Amino acid sequence: MTARFQRYIVGGAVRDRLLGLPVQDHDWVVVGATPDDLLAAGYRPVGKDFPVFLHPETHEEHALARTERKTAPGYSGFVFHADASVTLEEDLTRRDLTINAIAEDAEGRLIDPFGGQRDIAARVFRHVSPAFAEDPVRILRVARFAARFGDFTLAPGTLALMREMVEAGEVDHLVPERVWQEISRGLMYDHPARLIEVLRECGALARLLPELDALFGVPQPALHHPEIDTGAHVLRVIDTAAQHGYSLPVRWAALLHDLGKGVTPRAAWPHHHGHEALGLPHVEAVCARLRVPVECRELALLATREHGNLRRIGEMRAETVTRLLERSDALRRPERFEALLEVGQCDFLGRAGTRGEDPHAPLWRQALAAFRGVDAGAIAAACTDKRQIPERVHDARRDAVEAVLAAARRT
């Protein structure tokens, strides 16, 4: 590259270094170059919507400095302009937050025209310019950043702008895949409750996940839920999942497990009898709308249906426990049943004042081990009437489970 080209590291790499965090990837912006200049220098083009190139040696992404103009609703309605005349500051102006609008030159000098370092020190999310309002994905990104950087607060002006965007219907143009991408990434950070809180504060939760938004303000019996509010309980549950380092399917199931409480009869509140079955069609609807991966969808449905039963094993008959293990497909998919128990652990600790491990989980694991320990092949071989095989196997598994429950009752 000739001397007139200037490369700058921008965005997350600069932000994370200033926060003392590991830097995984570097994004570069190139000022004073044309696509032909980069091609001549050996860069390989990869961008379709705007010029992005891979460095010939490091293979890191380099984007030409660009400006953009809003032409239609939603996050895809933009026209981009990139040429050698676009300045670094013009490029930084189009970025979302000040903490992401800091650049670093080849000598390590920082270019920070919008006070990103100040906002990092103050732990504040602040939009760069009014252009923030042109891209509704930025609402999701801010919520995701809140889940990652739990000690940051949202600048009042930025929150007000996000609310205006929601009221203008911008989030209604988001495609399901992008909504799921941002929400699923946010759930995997250390403070996923903040993701939901920010979406709710700006009104986006009611548009994107109305079934979840409906839980806030719904009371629960104080005896079992000292936190009272169902929405508050769910936030505690998903943060517990994060504290335990659980997988995305567990965190997604934890988020949706109580959707049925949003549709139980108000006359019965604070009780929610039958909320498990009531929640199933709503979990189905959310997963279909956001095109959620099968593994996440299946565990969310299983947890919604069974989470109430998990804490009743001490009072269940062996037949009931066996039927639950059968309909959960625990024989063929023990790892998914373990994930269900992890959701139960989060639900248990999501009640204010609870500590330690879910006391019901060890007995479920013992019951499952006994259930799986039955030799179905030997039973089938000894059975003269092959039509009786399923019943005989079921009875043997029930008896094995009964032995576990009886031993537990004796202790």
Secondary structure by P-SEA (a helix, b strand, c coil): ccccbbbbbccaaaaaaaacccccbbbbbbccccaaaaaaabbbbcccccbbbbbcccccbbbccbbbbbcccccccbbbbbcccccaaaaaaacccccccbbbccccccccccaaaaaaaabbbbbcccccccccaaaaaaaaaaaaaccccccaaaaaaaaaaaaacccccccaaaaaaaaaaaaacccaaaaaaaaaaacccccccaaaaaaccccccccccccccaaaaaaaaaaaaaaacccaaaaaaaacccccccccccccccccccccccaaaaaaaaaaaacccaaaaaaaaaaaaccccccccccccaaaaaaaaaaacccccaaaaaaaaaaaaaaaaccccccccccaaaaaaaaaaaaaacaaaaaaaacccccaaaaaaaaaaaaaaaaaaaaaaac
